[in-house]
Amino acid sequence: MERLGRLGDAETSYKKAFESNQKSFMACYFIACLKARQNITTEAIEWLDKAFSKGFADFNRISRNHDFDNMRG
């Protein structure tokens, strides 16, 4: 969906995945990616924080992910 430019649909799907499994750090991470791509940095950071609190720890993945380029200094 993301590749087809349907970010809103992708976000809805990821949020449903998160709601059905509150431990899903990947759903949080993917929502953070979507928010970063939309240049909604505050929400991207909030979703990254949720991902970290759920157990996400792949910092290399974040550093390689171009979705976050607009948030880098």
Stockholm file with secondary structure:
# STOCKHOLM 1.0

chainA/1-73         MERLGRLGDAETSYKKAFESNQKSFMACYFIACLKARQNITTEAIEWLDKAFSKGFADFNRISRNHDFDNMRG
#=GR chainA/1-73 SS CTTTTCHHHHHHHHHHHHHHCTTCHHHHHHHHHHHHHTTCHHHHHHHHHHHHHHTCCCHHHHHHCGGGGGGCC
#=GC SS_cons        CTTTTCHHHHHHHHHHHHHHCTTCHHHHHHHHHHHHHTTCHHHHHHHHHHHHHHTCCCHHHHHHCGGGGGGCC
//
